[in-house]
Amino acid sequence: MYFIYDVTADSQRFPLLPLLQTIVAVIYGPSKAIWRVAKVRGYGLAICTLEDDVIAEDIVEIEAESLIGIAQDPTQ
């Protein structure tokens, strides 16, 4: 489990994307990681859909590429 306390100036407020990319690349390779997401907050369509899934199921498994795609989108 990771807790992120850094704050950045962008709309995401913390460096999620670099953290995801580094962990995935070092441990799993870019296409093999599956993330278990238990808490999601955001304002875009994709992140709100994921948030709804987490509310409904408590924990959602998502491929790293999908999660990184959401994190790269400044509207999320």
C-alpha positions as a LaTeX table, in Angstrom:
\begin{tabular}{lrrr}
\hline
Residue & $x$ (\AA) & $y$ (\AA) & $z$ (\AA) \\
\hline
Met1 & 0.00 & 0.00 & 0.00 \\
Tyr2 & 1.29 & 3.44 & $-0.93$ \\
Phe3 & 0.34 & 6.78 & 0.54 \\
Ile4 & 1.36 & 9.85 & $-1.44$ \\
Tyr5 & 1.84 & 13.10 & 0.43 \\
Asp6 & 3.70 & 15.15 & $-2.19$ \\
Val7 & 1.75 & 18.05 & $-3.66$ \\
Thr8 & 2.30 & 19.46 & $-7.16$ \\
Ala9 & 1.00 & 22.55 & $-8.89$ \\
Asp10 & $-1.10$ & 20.67 & $-11.45$ \\
Ser11 & $-4.74$ & 19.67 & $-11.08$ \\
Gln12 & $-3.85$ & 16.19 & $-9.77$ \\
Arg13 & $-2.03$ & 17.75 & $-6.76$ \\
Phe14 & 0.39 & 14.84 & $-6.37$ \\
Pro15 & 2.81 & 13.01 & $-8.71$ \\
Leu16 & 0.74 & 9.91 & $-9.39$ \\
Leu17 & 1.86 & 9.41 & $-12.98$ \\
Pro18 & 5.64 & 9.25 & $-12.32$ \\
Leu19 & 5.03 & 6.92 & $-9.36$ \\
Leu20 & 2.89 & 4.55 & $-11.44$ \\
Gln21 & 5.31 & 4.51 & $-14.35$ \\
Thr22 & 8.35 & 3.91 & $-12.15$ \\
Ile23 & 6.82 & 1.09 & $-10.13$ \\
Val24 & 5.39 & $-0.64$ & $-13.19$ \\
Ala25 & 8.63 & $-0.35$ & $-15.20$ \\
Val26 & 10.89 & $-1.53$ & $-12.38$ \\
Ile27 & 8.83 & $-4.35$ & $-10.93$ \\
Tyr28 & 6.54 & $-5.68$ & $-13.63$ \\
Gly29 & 7.41 & $-4.26$ & $-17.02$ \\
Pro30 & 5.02 & $-1.81$ & $-18.66$ \\
Ser31 & 2.32 & $-4.21$ & $-19.82$ \\
Lys32 & 2.11 & $-6.87$ & $-17.09$ \\
Ala33 & 0.99 & $-5.02$ & $-13.98$ \\
Ile34 & $-2.50$ & $-5.19$ & $-12.56$ \\
Trp35 & $-3.35$ & $-2.59$ & $-9.92$ \\
Arg36 & $-5.89$ & $-3.07$ & $-7.14$ \\
Val37 & $-7.58$ & 0.29 & $-6.62$ \\
Ala38 & $-9.43$ & 0.94 & $-3.37$ \\
Lys39 & $-9.85$ & 4.73 & $-3.39$ \\
Val40 & $-10.35$ & 7.06 & $-6.35$ \\
Arg41 & $-11.05$ & 10.77 & $-6.58$ \\
Gly42 & $-11.26$ & 13.02 & $-9.62$ \\
Tyr43 & $-13.51$ & 14.97 & $-11.96$ \\
Gly44 & $-13.22$ & 13.47 & $-15.47$ \\
Leu45 & $-15.50$ & 10.86 & $-17.01$ \\
Ala46 & $-12.97$ & 8.00 & $-16.85$ \\
Ile47 & $-11.94$ & 8.65 & $-13.25$ \\
Cys48 & $-15.56$ & 9.09 & $-12.11$ \\
Thr49 & $-16.47$ & 5.79 & $-13.78$ \\
Leu50 & $-13.60$ & 4.10 & $-11.96$ \\
Glu51 & $-14.69$ & 5.78 & $-8.72$ \\
Asp52 & $-18.23$ & 4.39 & $-9.19$ \\
Asp53 & $-16.79$ & 0.91 & $-9.78$ \\
Val54 & $-14.75$ & 1.14 & $-6.57$ \\
Ile55 & $-17.81$ & 2.29 & $-4.61$ \\
Ala56 & $-19.80$ & $-0.66$ & $-5.97$ \\
Glu57 & $-17.10$ & $-3.32$ & $-5.52$ \\
Asp58 & $-14.77$ & $-1.93$ & $-2.78$ \\
Ile59 & $-11.66$ & $-2.88$ & $-4.77$ \\
Val60 & $-11.27$ & $-2.80$ & $-8.55$ \\
Glu61 & $-8.49$ & $-4.44$ & $-10.55$ \\
Ile62 & $-7.26$ & $-2.38$ & $-13.50$ \\
Glu63 & $-4.42$ & $-2.87$ & $-15.97$ \\
Ala64 & $-1.46$ & $-0.55$ & $-15.50$ \\
Glu65 & $-1.79$ & 0.81 & $-19.04$ \\
Ser66 & $-5.39$ & 1.89 & $-18.37$ \\
Leu67 & $-4.50$ & 3.49 & $-15.05$ \\
Ile68 & $-1.53$ & 5.32 & $-16.57$ \\
Gly69 & $-3.76$ & 6.49 & $-19.44$ \\
Ile70 & $-6.16$ & 8.03 & $-16.94$ \\
Ala71 & $-3.30$ & 9.60 & $-14.97$ \\
Gln72 & $-1.83$ & 11.14 & $-18.16$ \\
Asp73 & $-5.10$ & 12.87 & $-19.03$ \\
Pro74 & $-5.17$ & 16.37 & $-17.45$ \\
Thr75 & $-8.98$ & 16.38 & $-17.56$ \\
Gln76 & $-9.11$ & 13.47 & $-15.12$ \\
\hline
\end{tabular}
